[in-house]
């Protein structure tokens, strides 16, 4: 089973090379990419089942043992994230194949998309911070290319903002790695877990805050999120969907992994995380309700809901972390689905501006249904998938009030989370009324397409409907999935098995 661990990284890289060789044969490119992502999804599910039953798995590249060699590690958290990410990447790829646009007109789409998939998998599987940096750079390179496909001026301008901020974060990250290596002599996370505790308290706290800033840019935390609402809406539809679902969650994963594994209790920046979580929720949703474009409303909602996951992390309890992990799973599926639906809306209506759209509940009722359910889940309306993790976060927040020294802050963030849930509902109802019920007030700026009974091309509707069903499945299986997240959270707070498996002692 250990031999399967590198395949989610290696297979997409091989697929990228093969897709480049077959650049003139689009069908061959598509077969290679779909086959590889299907295999990656199957491998991810196998790894998840195995680690949930038997504990963490480790692969030492070249048989060079940690902390010297390159180590890939799969535990419950990384397996959960890898499985969901693989399924999203596959669904979005099929959608891109069916959509007239970026994938059809650019020979480089498939190779670059495979590099992005390898970077995402590498981020979840790596056992050391340097290779996490490498994986981030793979994602940055691929995402910049995907973001600017088409070469429009607004795309290039947004892409420049995205890449400049990402490069600044990367520079800060590599600087943090150099300082960590200078202080401890290692960048292997399991080895760091033992050695960071030997550093002075002030230095540990400084490193913890530094990593919050580094990964906070990737996760789009307040006040580091300004790049996201400007960058995502200008990208091609499938690219926006995969960015919305996955890229910020890689940052959240890195935050959770680093803060729980590397820093012992007492050196974690709990106050900073709580304040950041509340402000991210609030400013994100304020931005959302001020917009009149579907993509921009959803983009600001991405920012807002990252705050819920960071709140779960800041509680540093099994309940809080379990809710944060469940929330990440729900949010990946819901946001990917909603951005795919936005692509269907643009295909049918010629625009994503609400003033140029209207009455689509009649012209595209399937699209209306595909939007409504994940939108209600995003707002946390029972019995949909977003209700369970929000309830878990609130319960964990109240449970933490009696045992923490941050009573007022926790109560404040819980209050903000409740208000933000109501405003999230308002923002998605705004889309529902503007796009699906009200008449259009202006002529669409783009070309509208005649749609059949499905509301769009089958290869666009089918993957969207598949994710729609997956979101319902998450809601229906919330009990077993939440218990899996609780086991993952318990592993994070008690990382002995992770450390001994990696270091062999």
N, C-alpha and C positions, 0 to 999 in steps of 0.2 A: 504493500500500500504506500510505503514511503516514496517509491519511484513515481507515483502519480503527482506528488506535490509540485514539482517544477513545471508540469505540463500546461497548466493555465497561463504560464508566462511564455514557455518555449513554443507552444503550438501557434499562438497568434503571431509571434515574431517570424516563424517559418512561413505562415500564411501571408504575412506582409511581403516577404521576399518572393514567394511564388506569384502573388498577385501582381507584383511589379513586373515580373518576367512575362506574364500573360496580359500585359496592359492593353493589347489590341483586341483581346477576346473577353468582352464584358461578362458573358455568360460563365466562362471558366472562372473568372475572378469571383463571381457571386457564389458559385458552387463551393469553391475553396473556403470562402469566408463563412458561409452558413454552416458548412460541415464542421469547421474548426470550432465555432462558437457553440454548436450543438454538442460536440464532444466535450468542450470545456464545461458546459452546464452539467452534463452527466457526471464528469469527474468531480465537480464541486459538490454535487449531491452525495456522491459516494464518500467523499472526505468528511462531509458534515455528519453523515450517519456513523462513520467510524469513530470520529473524535468524540461525539456525544456518548458513544458506548464505552470507549477505551481510554479516552484522555488525549492530550496533545501528541501530535506527530511532528517529527523533525527530519529534515534532509540536509546533510552537510555536503556542499558542493565539492567535488574532487576528494571527498573523504577527509577534508581539512576540518578538524574539530573546532567548535567554538571555544574561545572567542576570536580565534585567528582567522578561520575561513568564513566563506559566505554561507549563512544559515537561513533556511526557509522553515517557517514554523506554522503549523495549523492547529489552532485551538477552536473552541466553540465560537468565539466572537469572530475570528477571521473567516471561519467556514461559513457562518451565517451571512456575513457581508459578501463573501466571494460568490456564494450561491445566488443571492438576489441580484448582484451585479451582472453575473453571467447571463441570467435570464433576461435582464433588461437590455443588455447589449445585443442579444440575439433578436429580441422582439423589435428593437429600433432598427436593426439592420434590415430585417424583412420589410419593415415599413418604408425605409429609405429606398429599397429596391422598387417598391410599388409606387412611390411618389414621383411625379414628373419634376425634375429639378437636379439638385446637387449630385446625387449618386450617378445619375445617367450622363451628366454632361462633363464630369471630371474623372479622368482616368486614375487619378491618385486617391480617390475617396476610399476605396477598399483597403489599400496598403496602410494609409494613415489611420483609418479606423481600427485596423488590427494592432497597430502600435499603441493606440489609446487603450485598447483592451488589455494588452500586455502590461502597460503601466498601471492600470487599475488593479490587476491581479497581483503585480509585484508589490504594490503598496500594502495590500492585505496580507501577503504571505511573508514578507521579509522579516528577518529577525534582528536586523541591525539598522541603526539610524542612517548610516551612509547609503545603504542600498534603498532606504526609504527616500532619501534625497534623489538618487538616480531614477527611481520610479516616478517621483514627482516631475522630474525634468522630461522624462518620456511623455508623460501626460501633457505637460506644458507645450512641448514641441508639436505634438499631434493636435492638441486642441487649438493652437494658434492657426495651424493650416486649415482645420475644419471650420473654424470661426470665420475665416476670410474667403472661403470658397465663393466664387462669383465675382470677387474683386470690386464690389461696389464701394464708393467712398465712405459711406457710413460704416460698412463692415471693416474696412481697413482702419478707420479712425478708432472704432471700438476695440478692434484687435490690438492696436498699438497701446491703448490704455491697459488692456488686459495683460499684455505681455510685459509692459514696463513694471506694473505693480507685482506681477508674478516673479519677475527677475529680482526685484528688490527683496521680496520675501525669500527667494532662493539664496540671495547673497547673505541675508540675515541667518538663514538656516545653516549654510555652510560655515559661517562664522561661529554659530552656536556649537556646531560639531567640533570645530577646532578647539574651542574653549573646553568643551566636555572631555575631549581626548587629552588635552593638556592636563586637566585636573584629575582624570581617572585612568588614562592609558588604554581606554577601550571605547568602542561605539556599539558593541553588541548589547542589545537591550537587556538580556538576561544577566549578563555580566555587570552592566551598569546598575541593575537593581540592587546588587550586593555592594557595589563600590560607592555609589552616590551617598548612601547612608553614613559613610565615613567622613564625608565633607562637612565643614562648618555649616551651621543652620542657615546663616545669611546667604552663603554661596548656593546651597540647595534651593532656597527660595528664589534667588535670582535666576537660576537655570529653569525653574518651573515657570516663572513669569515669561522668560524669553521664549520658551517653547509654546506657551499660550499665544504669544504674539505671532510667531511663525505659522503655527497651524491655524490660528484665527484668521489670517488672510485667506488661506485655502478654504476654510469653512464659511467665510463671509460673515464674521462676527462684527458687531458694532465696536468701534467706528470704522472698521476695515472692509466694509461691504460695498462701497460706492461703485466699484468696478462691475459688479454683477448685473444690476438692472440696466446698465448701459450696454453691456456686452452681449448678454444672452438674446435679447429680442431681435438683434440684427442678423443672427446666424440662421442658416437653413433650418427648416422645421425639425428634421430628425436629429440634427446636431444639438439644437436647443434642448430637445427632449432628453438626450443622454447626458448633456451637461447638467440639466436641472435635476435629474435623478441621482447622478453619481458623484460628480466632481466635488461638490461641497461635502458630501458624506465621507469621502476619503479624508478630508480635513477633520471632520468630526471623529472618525475612527482613530486618526493619529492623536488627537487630543485625548480621547479616552484611554488609548493604549499607553501613551507616555505618562499621563498623570497618575494612572493607577499602578503601573508597573514600576516606574522609575523612582517615584517620590514617596517616601514614607509619610505617614500621618504626622502632621505638625509642620511640614514644609510645603504642603499643597496650597495654592492660592485660592482658597475657598471664597473669600470675600470678593476677589476680582471676578471669579467665575460667576458668582451669583449676580453681581451688578451687571456684568456683561450680558448674561442671559436675559435679564429683565429688559435692558435697553435694546437688545437685539430684537426681542419680541415686539416691543412698543414701536420702535422706529421703522421696522420692517412693515408692520401692518398699517402704520400711518402713511407710508409711501404707497402701499397698495390701494388704499381707498381713495387716494388723490388722483389715480390714473384713469384714463379712458380707453386704454388699449389692453386687449386680453393678455398678450404676452408680458406686458409690463406689470399688470396686476399680479399675474402668476409669479413673475420674477421677484417682486417684493415679498410675496408670500413665502418663497423659498427662504429668504433672509429671516423673516419673522419666525418661522418654525424651526430654524436651526437653534434659536434660543431655548426651545423646549428641551432639545437633546442636551444642550450644555447645562441646563438647570438640573436634569437628571444626573449628569456627571458631578455637578457641584455638591450634591447631597452625599456622595461617596457612601451610599448604602446599597444593599442588594436590591431593594425595591426601586430606588432611584435609577440605578444603572440598568436594571431590567427594563424599566419603562423607557429609558433613553434608547436602548437597543431595539426594543419593539417599535418605538417611534421612528427610528431610522429606517427599519424595514417598511413600515407603513408609508413613510414619506417618500421613499424611493419609488415605490409602486404607484402611489397616488400622483405625484408630480410628473413622472414619466407619462402616465396615462393622460393627464390633463394637457400636457404639451403636445402629445400625439393628437388629441382631440382638437387642439388649436390648429394643428396642421390641416385637419379635415375641414375645420371652419374656414380657413383661408382658401383651401381648394374649392369649396363650394361657394363662398361669398366674395372671394377676391381681396379680402382684407382681414386684419385682426383688430381694426379700430371699431369700437362699438357703434359709433355714429353712422358707420357705413354698412352695418349689418342689421338684420332684423328678421323676425318671423320664421326663424329656422326650425322651430318646433314643428312647423308644417312642411317645409321644404326638405328637411333632413331630420326626421324624428329619431332615427337610430343614433345620430351624432348627439342629439339632445340628451338621450338616455345615457350614452357613454360619458357625457360630461357630468350629469347630475349626481350620480352615485359617488364617484371619487371626490367631487367637490364637497358633498356633504360629509364624506369621511375626513377630508382635510379640515373641516370646521369642527370635527369631533362630535358629530351628531350620532347618537346611538340608533341602530346597532352596528354602524359601519366601523371600519378598521381603525379610524383615528380616535374613537371613544375610549377604548381600553387603555392605551398608553397615557392619554391625558388624565384619565381617572387614576391610573397608577402613579403618575407624577404628583397629583394633588394629594393623594393619600400618603405618599412617601414624604412630601413636604410637611404635612401636618404631623407625621410621626417624628420627623427630625426636629420639630420646634422644641420639644421638651428636652432633647439631648445635645443640642448644639449651642455654641455661643453666638449664633447668628440668627436669633429668633426673629427680630424685626425684619431683617433682610429676607429670610425665607417666607415669612408671611406676606411681605410686599411682592415678592416674585410670584407667589401663588395667586395673589389678587390680580396682578398684571396678566398672568396666563389665562384667567377666567375672562377678563375684559377682552383680551386679544382673540380668544375663541369666538366671542360674539362679533367682533369686528371682522374676523375671517369669514364668518357666515354672511355678514353684510357684503363683503367684497365679492364672494362667489354668487350671491343673489343678484348683485349688480350686473355681473356677467350674464347670468341666466335671463334676467329681464331685458338687458340691452341687446343680447345676441339672439335669443330664442323667442321672445314674446313681443317686444316693441317693434314698430316699423322702422325701417332705415330712414335716416334723415339726410344722408348724403350719398352720392354715387360712389361705389367702391373704387379705390385708387388702382387696384389690380384687376386682372382678368378672372372673372368668375367662371366656373366650369359647371356644365350640366351633370348632375349626379343622379344615380339611379336610386333604387329602393334602399340600398345599403348606406347611401350618403357619401360615397367616394369609391375609388378603386378597391377591389377586394384585398389586394396586398397591403393597403393602408388600413382598412377596416378590421381585417382579421387579427393582426397583432395588437391593435388597440383593444379589440373585444377580448383577446386572450388576457391582456393585463387587467382589464375590467373584471374578468372572472377570477383572476388571481387575487385581486383586491378583495372581492367577496369571500374568497376562500380563506384569506387571512382573518377576516372578521368571523367566519364560521368556525375556524379552528383556533380562535384566540386563546383558549385555555391551554392546550398543549404547547402552542407557540410561546405563550408567556412563560410557561414553566421552563422551556428551553432557554429563554432569555434570562430567567432567574439563575439557571445553572451557569450560564456564561458570565453573569454578573458576579456570582459567587467565586468563580475562577479568577476574575479580575481582582477582587479584594483579597484573595488568598492565592497568590501566584506561585506558591511553592512547586506545584506540579510543572508549571511552565518552565521555571528556572532549572529545576533538576533534570527535566527532559532535554533541555537545550545544552546544558553544561555537563550532563552525565554524572552529576554528583549530588 
